[in-house]
Amino acid sequence: MILETNALSSTIAPLVPILHIPHASRFIPEDIRKLLLLSDKELEQELLFMTDHFTDELFDSSPFPAVRIVFPVSRFVVDPERFVCDNDEPMASKGMGVVYTRTSNGQVLRSIPSEQEKAHLITTYYEPHHWRLSRAVADALEVYKHCLIIDCHSFPSKPLPYEFDQSPVRPDICIGTDTFHTPTWLVDFVVSCFRKAGFNTEIDKPFSGTIVPRPYYRKIEDVRSIMIEINRSLYMDEQLGTHGRQFEMARNRLQSVLKLLVHAEQNNVTA
């Protein structure tokens, strides 16, 4: 069962998780497209590199109830996983703060937005998304006294030029953590489940961290969060941007681990 809503009910099994899916969309509104300096061919290539393709299908939560928060537009419009202030955002040094001005290989994507332009993008796209995420967390805390966010991503099988980690050896699964919001038992359990399912798994490599809404960040330990990133080579044709022959197998294996994770978190909370 998938709940595309912010409302939770006490009649649902304990601790319904929140699936945060920020980078699955390729959609760029026409008014934003006009600001991008890439040709259609160049933009298509960049979307191929930077979109977390099909994560909205992979993390479909069929085996368990969940609240899904899916960002409706491409990260090239605004990136909901970046801090609004560039001084707080490490990726701003790459031209990939909350509003991207550079592509994955450092090419100019668009001009640096004015403060008014940036504020418009934040108000139109970023803040409504984070309101939904924060509301889902608030609802979970009210009903269950605890909250679990699963931050859902994918990554290319070969590092892109903008990435800090340029190691050519990449795992099947990357687990991202936060020292405050991701307890050690949760990391150990998730890693163990993925490895038992046959996935080569690393912690905070090649990407690190996991999302927590600002109102709760480093303040409330009962808001737990863990990032799960899956290597795209496991489920798609990275050259064509299409489903791979192993898509259903990868999704089923991923869903089996998610089901175990949700069950373990529910038991931990209610124990």
C-alpha positions in Angstrom: 0.0 0.0 0.0 1.3 3.4 -0.9 0.1 6.6 0.8 0.7 9.6 -1.4 -0.4 11.9 1.4 0.7 13.6 4.5 -2.0 12.1 6.7 -1.3 9.2 9.0 -3.7 7.1 10.9 -3.3 5.3 14.2 -5.1 2.3 12.6 -2.1 1.7 10.4 0.6 -0.7 11.6 3.2 1.0 13.9 5.7 3.4 12.4 4.7 3.9 8.8 8.0 4.9 7.1 8.5 8.0 4.9 10.1 7.3 1.5 11.8 10.4 0.3 12.3 10.3 -3.5 14.0 13.6 -4.6 15.7 13.0 -7.9 13.4 10.7 -10.0 11.8 13.3 -12.2 13.1 14.5 -15.6 10.4 17.2 -15.9 11.6 20.8 -16.5 8.9 23.4 -16.9 9.2 25.5 -20.1 10.0 28.7 -18.3 13.0 27.1 -16.6 14.1 25.3 -19.8 14.5 28.7 -21.5 17.1 29.6 -18.9 19.2 26.5 -19.5 22.1 27.2 -21.9 22.3 23.6 -23.2 21.1 22.3 -26.5 18.3 19.7 -26.4 20.9 17.0 -27.1 23.2 18.2 -24.3 20.3 18.5 -21.9 19.1 15.0 -22.7 22.6 13.7 -22.0 22.8 15.6 -18.7 19.4 14.3 -17.6 20.7 10.8 -18.4 23.6 11.3 -16.1 22.0 13.2 -13.2 18.5 11.7 -12.9 17.9 8.9 -10.3 16.0 7.0 -13.0 13.0 4.9 -11.9 13.6 5.3 -8.2 9.9 6.1 -7.9 9.3 2.6 -9.2 12.1 0.8 -7.3 11.0 2.2 -4.0 7.3 1.5 -4.6 6.7 0.1 -1.1 4.2 -2.6 -2.3 5.0 -4.9 0.6 4.3 -2.4 3.3 2.4 0.9 3.9 4.4 4.0 3.5 4.1 7.8 3.0 6.0 8.8 -0.2 7.3 12.3 -0.7 8.3 12.5 -4.4 9.8 15.7 -5.8 7.8 16.5 -9.0 10.4 18.3 -11.1 14.0 17.7 -12.1 16.9 18.6 -9.9 18.0 21.0 -12.6 15.0 23.2 -11.6 16.1 23.2 -7.9 17.6 20.5 -5.8 15.5 19.7 -2.7 18.4 17.9 -1.0 20.7 20.9 -1.0 20.8 23.5 1.8 19.3 26.8 0.6 22.3 28.8 1.7 25.4 28.1 -0.5 27.7 28.7 2.5 26.1 25.7 4.2 26.2 23.5 1.0 29.4 21.7 0.1 28.2 21.0 -3.5 27.9 24.8 -4.1 31.7 24.7 -4.8 30.9 22.6 -7.8 28.2 25.0 -9.1 25.6 22.5 -7.7 24.0 24.3 -4.8 20.3 24.5 -4.4 20.1 26.0 -7.9 22.6 24.3 -10.3 24.7 26.6 -12.5 27.1 23.9 -13.8 26.6 20.4 -15.3 28.2 17.2 -14.2 31.3 17.9 -16.2 31.6 21.6 -15.2 29.9 23.1 -18.3 27.8 26.2 -17.7 24.2 25.1 -17.2 22.6 28.5 -16.6 23.6 32.0 -15.4 23.8 32.6 -11.7 20.3 33.4 -10.6 19.5 36.7 -9.0 18.3 36.7 -5.4 14.8 37.3 -6.7 15.0 34.4 -9.2 16.4 32.1 -6.5 13.7 33.1 -4.0 11.0 32.4 -6.6 12.4 28.9 -7.3 12.7 28.2 -3.5 9.1 29.4 -2.9 7.6 27.6 -5.9 9.3 24.2 -5.7 11.6 23.8 -2.7 9.5 25.0 0.2 6.3 23.1 -0.7 8.3 19.9 -1.0 10.0 20.4 2.4 6.7 21.4 3.9 5.2 18.0 2.8 8.3 16.2 4.2 8.2 18.1 7.5 4.4 17.6 7.8 4.9 13.8 7.3 7.5 13.8 10.0 5.3 15.8 12.4 2.4 13.4 11.7 4.6 10.4 12.4 5.8 11.8 15.7 2.3 12.6 16.8 1.0 9.2 16.0 4.0 6.9 16.7 6.4 9.1 18.7 9.0 8.0 16.3 9.8 8.5 12.6 11.8 6.7 10.0 12.9 8.4 6.8 14.3 6.3 3.9 16.1 8.6 1.5 15.8 6.9 -1.9 18.5 7.4 -4.6 20.5 5.7 -7.3 24.0 6.4 -8.7 25.9 5.8 -11.9 28.2 2.8 -12.1 31.1 5.1 -13.1 31.8 8.3 -11.2 30.8 11.6 -12.9 33.4 14.4 -13.0 31.6 16.5 -10.4 31.7 13.8 -7.7 34.1 14.0 -4.8 34.6 10.2 -4.8 36.3 9.3 -8.0 37.1 5.6 -7.1 36.2 3.5 -10.2 35.2 0.6 -7.9 31.6 1.2 -6.8 29.3 -1.0 -4.6 25.9 -2.3 -5.6 24.4 -0.4 -2.6 25.5 2.7 -0.8 24.1 3.4 2.7 24.2 7.0 3.7 24.1 7.9 7.4 24.0 10.8 9.8 25.8 10.5 13.2 22.8 12.0 15.0 19.8 10.5 13.2 21.1 7.1 12.0 21.6 4.7 15.0 24.4 2.1 14.7 22.0 -0.8 15.0 20.0 0.5 12.1 23.1 0.8 9.9 24.4 -2.7 10.9 21.0 -4.3 10.2 20.5 -2.7 6.8 24.0 -3.6 5.7 23.6 -7.1 6.9 20.2 -7.5 5.0 21.6 -6.2 1.7 24.7 -8.4 2.0 22.6 -11.4 2.7 20.5 -10.5 -0.4 23.6 -10.7 -2.5 24.4 -6.9 -2.7 27.9 -5.6 -2.4 27.4 -2.8 0.1 29.4 0.2 1.4 28.6 2.8 4.1 28.8 6.5 3.0 30.6 5.5 -0.1 30.5 6.9 -2.8 27.9 9.2 -1.3 27.2 10.1 2.3 24.5 11.6 4.5 20.8 11.4 4.6 18.0 13.9 4.7 16.3 15.3 7.8 13.9 18.3 7.7 15.5 21.4 9.1 13.1 21.8 12.1 14.2 18.4 13.4 17.9 18.3 12.2 20.2 17.4 15.1 17.4 18.2 17.5 15.2 15.1 17.8 16.8 11.7 17.8 13.4 10.0 17.4 13.5 11.2 13.8 15.6 8.5 12.2 16.9 8.7 8.7 18.9 6.4 6.4 19.8 6.8 2.7 19.7 3.9 0.3 21.4 4.3 -3.1 21.3 1.6 -5.7 23.9 1.2 -8.5 22.1 1.9 -11.8 23.9 -0.9 -13.6 21.8 -3.3 -11.5 18.5 -2.3 -13.0 18.8 -0.1 -16.1 20.6 0.5 -19.4 22.7 3.5 -18.5 23.4 4.3 -22.1 19.8 4.4 -23.2 18.1 5.4 -19.9 15.7 2.5 -20.1 14.7 -0.4 -17.8 17.3 -3.2 -17.9 16.5 -6.8 -18.2 17.3 -7.2 -14.5 14.9 -4.5 -13.4 12.2 -6.7 -11.8 14.8 -8.8 -10.1 16.5 -5.8 -8.6 13.3 -4.2 -7.5 12.1 -7.5 -5.8 15.5 -7.9 -4.0 15.4 -4.2 -2.9 11.8 -4.5 -1.7 12.6 -7.6 0.3 15.3 -5.7 2.2 13.0 -2.7 2.7 10.3 -4.9 4.2 12.8 -6.3 6.6 14.0 -2.8 7.5 10.5 -1.5 8.2 9.7 -4.6 10.3 12.9 -4.3 12.3 12.3 -0.6 13.0 8.7 -1.3 14.0 9.8 -4.0 16.4 12.6 -1.7 17.8 10.1 1.1 18.5 7.4 -1.1 20.1 9.8 -3.3 22.0 
